[in-house]
């Protein structure tokens, strides 16, 4: 019997980053679902519920909701945890280097990694977080 493929949701507006970094994950058998805005992620909450891991950028387009402020990804993560009770592991990939933001992310039980990230490093991190 084959091992079921792990499902990853990646919420990132920079398609070049996703396309370049995701290849080793896909070759490794991971199924990657891509969303590019806060609205798109919220409209697909059932896919998020069904995934094994969420990769998230902090600075993504909010869609039509401007209340998300400077870091829509942070608001989205809070919404996932507090409103939808999603407990999947989350890896935040971002250029943001604010200690207060990092602490908020840790409080929300998220791993933090700076961008840019090498594809091989991301693959190792994903495997570590998923325990594979």
SULDA-V632769 format. One record per helix or strand of 2 or more residues. SS is the DSSP state (2 for helix, 1 for strand). FROM is the first residue (numbers start at 1). TO is the last residue. If there is no record, write none. Layout:
ss & from & to
SS & FROM & TO
SS & FROM & TO
//
This chain:
ss & from & to
1 & 7 & 11
2 & 15 & 27
1 & 31 & 35
2 & 38 & 43
2 & 45 & 49
1 & 53 & 56
2 & 66 & 68
2 & 72 & 83
1 & 89 & 94
2 & 99 & 107
1 & 110 & 114
2 & 119 & 130
//
